[in-house]
Structure formats: structure tokens, C-alpha cells
Amino acid sequence: MLIGDAKNNEIAMYELGTSHTRLWRSSRNDWFGGTPGFYWGDNNSKDLTVNLEYAPDPQGTPEYLPSCPGSAI
């Protein structure tokens, strides 16, 4: 999710997993992938911990697992 706060001139990117969450905040100068001043949203989690919550069972049938560049999945 992308979140904007016009009153405080801040943007944030929030990823909600089943057990883990991750929040990137512009006020903390917390940027993903070395992209200062830029957040983007899609349906692929960028945080590896959140992304691995849906890792398929290696003994089960193959499933599609979207990933982001630079992740070690």
C-alpha cells in the first residue's frame, strides 16, 4: 500500500503479510532499492521476509511465486 500524508509532507509504503509487515517512511529516509524520493506499489512484496511467507512447499506441486529483482528466492 502507498500512503500519503499531505499535512506532514510524508509518503510511505506498507507491506502487510500474514505474520510479518514492513513500513518504509520518507521521514526516516527509508527507501527501497536505492530509489530516494520514489515509492511504487504493485502486488509483489519487496521485503524478503514478507515475500517468503508464501514460499511454496518444496515437496508440493509447483506454484507461481512472484518476486522482485535482487531477492534471493
CORNOR-V582537 format. One record per backbone hydrogen bond with DSSP energy under -0.5 kcal/mol. CO is the residue of the C=O (numbers start at 1). NH is the residue of the N-H. If there is no record, write none. Layout:
co,nh
CO,NH
CO,NH
This chain:
co,nh
1,14
3,12
5,9
5,10
10,5
11,26
12,3
13,24
15,17
15,22
20,17
22,15
24,13
25,28
25,30
26,29
29,31
31,34
32,35
35,38
43,45
47,51
48,52
50,53
51,54
52,55
57,60
68,71
71,73
